[in-house]
Amino acid sequence: MTSTEILTKIERYCAYQDRCSQEVVTKLRSWQIEEQEQRQVLQILKNDGFLDDERYVQSFIRGKINTKQWGVQKIRLGLIQKGISKELID
């Protein structure tokens, strides 16, 4: 896969629904993308607004409260499992 194809596919992946950085890295690893290129792709996605962990946290919380009726502790654990930093969780 070329860099342009990778970027196009991962942009579509992120545009479909909010994703956290860990989800994007996992997807890139499944495509066997080298670590250096993963970092470059992440930076491009963040600069272009496709990837924003703070927006992801807000969307995650909203979805779990409204749809699943989760409490604070369960939401906190879910975010930790997604690799979200403690600062964003708080």
CNS distance restraints for C-alpha pairs under 8 A (distance, minus, plus):
assign (resid   1 and name CA) (resid   5 and name CA) 6.12 0.50 0.50
assign (resid   1 and name CA) (resid   6 and name CA) 6.41 0.50 0.50
assign (resid   2 and name CA) (resid   6 and name CA) 6.23 0.50 0.50
assign (resid   3 and name CA) (resid   7 and name CA) 6.11 0.50 0.50
assign (resid   4 and name CA) (resid   8 and name CA) 6.10 0.50 0.50
assign (resid   5 and name CA) (resid   9 and name CA) 6.12 0.50 0.50
assign (resid   6 and name CA) (resid  10 and name CA) 6.09 0.50 0.50
assign (resid   7 and name CA) (resid  11 and name CA) 5.94 0.50 0.50
assign (resid   7 and name CA) (resid  41 and name CA) 6.67 0.50 0.50
assign (resid   8 and name CA) (resid  12 and name CA) 6.34 0.50 0.50
assign (resid   9 and name CA) (resid  13 and name CA) 6.26 0.50 0.50
assign (resid  10 and name CA) (resid  14 and name CA) 6.18 0.50 0.50
assign (resid  10 and name CA) (resid  24 and name CA) 7.56 0.50 0.50
assign (resid  11 and name CA) (resid  15 and name CA) 5.98 0.50 0.50
assign (resid  11 and name CA) (resid  45 and name CA) 7.17 0.50 0.50
assign (resid  11 and name CA) (resid  50 and name CA) 6.54 0.50 0.50
assign (resid  12 and name CA) (resid  16 and name CA) 6.16 0.50 0.50
assign (resid  13 and name CA) (resid  17 and name CA) 7.36 0.50 0.50
assign (resid  14 and name CA) (resid  18 and name CA) 5.97 0.50 0.50
assign (resid  14 and name CA) (resid  19 and name CA) 5.80 0.50 0.50
assign (resid  14 and name CA) (resid  24 and name CA) 7.92 0.50 0.50
assign (resid  14 and name CA) (resid  50 and name CA) 5.87 0.50 0.50
assign (resid  14 and name CA) (resid  51 and name CA) 6.81 0.50 0.50
assign (resid  15 and name CA) (resid  50 and name CA) 6.47 0.50 0.50
assign (resid  18 and name CA) (resid  51 and name CA) 7.35 0.50 0.50
assign (resid  18 and name CA) (resid  52 and name CA) 7.96 0.50 0.50
assign (resid  18 and name CA) (resid  55 and name CA) 7.51 0.50 0.50
assign (resid  18 and name CA) (resid  56 and name CA) 5.46 0.50 0.50
assign (resid  18 and name CA) (resid  59 and name CA) 7.33 0.50 0.50
assign (resid  19 and name CA) (resid  23 and name CA) 6.20 0.50 0.50
assign (resid  19 and name CA) (resid  24 and name CA) 6.87 0.50 0.50
assign (resid  19 and name CA) (resid  51 and name CA) 6.60 0.50 0.50
assign (resid  19 and name CA) (resid  52 and name CA) 7.75 0.50 0.50
assign (resid  19 and name CA) (resid  53 and name CA) 7.51 0.50 0.50
assign (resid  19 and name CA) (resid  56 and name CA) 6.10 0.50 0.50
assign (resid  20 and name CA) (resid  24 and name CA) 6.63 0.50 0.50
assign (resid  20 and name CA) (resid  51 and name CA) 6.86 0.50 0.50
assign (resid  20 and name CA) (resid  52 and name CA) 6.99 0.50 0.50
assign (resid  20 and name CA) (resid  53 and name CA) 5.29 0.50 0.50
assign (resid  20 and name CA) (resid  56 and name CA) 6.01 0.50 0.50
assign (resid  20 and name CA) (resid  82 and name CA) 7.25 0.50 0.50
assign (resid  20 and name CA) (resid  84 and name CA) 7.66 0.50 0.50
assign (resid  21 and name CA) (resid  25 and name CA) 6.17 0.50 0.50
assign (resid  21 and name CA) (resid  42 and name CA) 7.44 0.50 0.50
assign (resid  21 and name CA) (resid  51 and name CA) 7.06 0.50 0.50
assign (resid  21 and name CA) (resid  52 and name CA) 7.90 0.50 0.50
assign (resid  21 and name CA) (resid  53 and name CA) 6.72 0.50 0.50
assign (resid  22 and name CA) (resid  26 and name CA) 6.08 0.50 0.50
assign (resid  22 and name CA) (resid  82 and name CA) 6.47 0.50 0.50
assign (resid  22 and name CA) (resid  83 and name CA) 6.11 0.50 0.50
assign (resid  23 and name CA) (resid  27 and name CA) 6.24 0.50 0.50
assign (resid  23 and name CA) (resid  82 and name CA) 7.51 0.50 0.50
assign (resid  24 and name CA) (resid  28 and name CA) 6.17 0.50 0.50
assign (resid  24 and name CA) (resid  42 and name CA) 7.79 0.50 0.50
assign (resid  25 and name CA) (resid  29 and name CA) 6.07 0.50 0.50
assign (resid  25 and name CA) (resid  38 and name CA) 6.81 0.50 0.50
assign (resid  25 and name CA) (resid  42 and name CA) 7.97 0.50 0.50
assign (resid  26 and name CA) (resid  30 and name CA) 6.22 0.50 0.50
assign (resid  27 and name CA) (resid  31 and name CA) 6.55 0.50 0.50
assign (resid  28 and name CA) (resid  32 and name CA) 6.43 0.50 0.50
assign (resid  28 and name CA) (resid  33 and name CA) 5.58 0.50 0.50
assign (resid  28 and name CA) (resid  38 and name CA) 6.63 0.50 0.50
assign (resid  29 and name CA) (resid  33 and name CA) 5.57 0.50 0.50
assign (resid  29 and name CA) (resid  34 and name CA) 7.68 0.50 0.50
assign (resid  33 and name CA) (resid  37 and name CA) 6.64 0.50 0.50
assign (resid  33 and name CA) (resid  38 and name CA) 6.45 0.50 0.50
assign (resid  34 and name CA) (resid  38 and name CA) 6.22 0.50 0.50
assign (resid  35 and name CA) (resid  39 and name CA) 6.36 0.50 0.50
assign (resid  36 and name CA) (resid  40 and name CA) 6.49 0.50 0.50
assign (resid  37 and name CA) (resid  41 and name CA) 6.11 0.50 0.50
assign (resid  38 and name CA) (resid  42 and name CA) 6.13 0.50 0.50
assign (resid  39 and name CA) (resid  43 and name CA) 6.21 0.50 0.50
assign (resid  40 and name CA) (resid  44 and name CA) 6.27 0.50 0.50
assign (resid  41 and name CA) (resid  45 and name CA) 6.12 0.50 0.50
assign (resid  42 and name CA) (resid  46 and name CA) 6.17 0.50 0.50
assign (resid  42 and name CA) (resid  51 and name CA) 7.65 0.50 0.50
assign (resid  43 and name CA) (resid  47 and name CA) 6.11 0.50 0.50
assign (resid  44 and name CA) (resid  48 and name CA) 6.06 0.50 0.50
assign (resid  45 and name CA) (resid  49 and name CA) 6.10 0.50 0.50
assign (resid  45 and name CA) (resid  50 and name CA) 4.98 0.50 0.50
assign (resid  45 and name CA) (resid  51 and name CA) 5.34 0.50 0.50
assign (resid  46 and name CA) (resid  50 and name CA) 5.97 0.50 0.50
assign (resid  46 and name CA) (resid  51 and name CA) 4.78 0.50 0.50
assign (resid  46 and name CA) (resid  52 and name CA) 6.20 0.50 0.50
assign (resid  52 and name CA) (resid  56 and name CA) 6.21 0.50 0.50
assign (resid  53 and name CA) (resid  57 and name CA) 6.14 0.50 0.50
assign (resid  53 and name CA) (resid  84 and name CA) 7.40 0.50 0.50
assign (resid  54 and name CA) (resid  58 and name CA) 6.46 0.50 0.50
assign (resid  54 and name CA) (resid  88 and name CA) 6.52 0.50 0.50
assign (resid  55 and name CA) (resid  59 and name CA) 6.20 0.50 0.50
assign (resid  56 and name CA) (resid  60 and name CA) 5.96 0.50 0.50
assign (resid  57 and name CA) (resid  61 and name CA) 6.11 0.50 0.50
assign (resid  57 and name CA) (resid  79 and name CA) 7.41 0.50 0.50
assign (resid  57 and name CA) (resid  84 and name CA) 7.98 0.50 0.50
assign (resid  57 and name CA) (resid  88 and name CA) 7.39 0.50 0.50
assign (resid  57 and name CA) (resid  89 and name CA) 7.34 0.50 0.50
assign (resid  58 and name CA) (resid  62 and name CA) 6.13 0.50 0.50
assign (resid  59 and name CA) (resid  63 and name CA) 6.03 0.50 0.50
assign (resid  60 and name CA) (resid  64 and name CA) 6.12 0.50 0.50
assign (resid  61 and name CA) (resid  65 and name CA) 6.07 0.50 0.50
assign (resid  61 and name CA) (resid  75 and name CA) 6.64 0.50 0.50
assign (resid  62 and name CA) (resid  66 and name CA) 6.03 0.50 0.50
assign (resid  63 and name CA) (resid  67 and name CA) 5.60 0.50 0.50
assign (resid  63 and name CA) (resid  68 and name CA) 7.30 0.50 0.50
assign (resid  64 and name CA) (resid  68 and name CA) 4.92 0.50 0.50
assign (resid  64 and name CA) (resid  69 and name CA) 6.09 0.50 0.50
assign (resid  64 and name CA) (resid  70 and name CA) 5.56 0.50 0.50
assign (resid  64 and name CA) (resid  75 and name CA) 7.10 0.50 0.50
assign (resid  65 and name CA) (resid  69 and name CA) 4.63 0.50 0.50
assign (resid  65 and name CA) (resid  70 and name CA) 5.26 0.50 0.50
assign (resid  65 and name CA) (resid  71 and name CA) 7.13 0.50 0.50
assign (resid  70 and name CA) (resid  74 and name CA) 6.11 0.50 0.50
assign (resid  70 and name CA) (resid  75 and name CA) 6.38 0.50 0.50
assign (resid  71 and name CA) (resid  75 and name CA) 6.24 0.50 0.50
assign (resid  72 and name CA) (resid  76 and name CA) 6.09 0.50 0.50
assign (resid  73 and name CA) (resid  77 and name CA) 6.19 0.50 0.50
assign (resid  74 and name CA) (resid  78 and name CA) 6.10 0.50 0.50
assign (resid  75 and name CA) (resid  79 and name CA) 6.24 0.50 0.50
assign (resid  76 and name CA) (resid  80 and name CA) 6.27 0.50 0.50
assign (resid  76 and name CA) (resid  89 and name CA) 6.69 0.50 0.50
assign (resid  77 and name CA) (resid  81 and name CA) 6.19 0.50 0.50
assign (resid  78 and name CA) (resid  82 and name CA) 6.43 0.50 0.50
assign (resid  79 and name CA) (resid  83 and name CA) 6.56 0.50 0.50
assign (resid  79 and name CA) (resid  84 and name CA) 5.62 0.50 0.50
assign (resid  79 and name CA) (resid  89 and name CA) 7.01 0.50 0.50
assign (resid  80 and name CA) (resid  84 and name CA) 5.53 0.50 0.50
assign (resid  80 and name CA) (resid  85 and name CA) 7.39 0.50 0.50
assign (resid  80 and name CA) (resid  86 and name CA) 7.77 0.50 0.50
assign (resid  80 and name CA) (resid  89 and name CA) 8.00 0.50 0.50
assign (resid  84 and name CA) (resid  88 and name CA) 6.78 0.50 0.50
assign (resid  84 and name CA) (resid  89 and name CA) 6.86 0.50 0.50
assign (resid  85 and name CA) (resid  89 and name CA) 6.43 0.50 0.50
assign (resid  86 and name CA) (resid  90 and name CA) 6.13 0.50 0.50
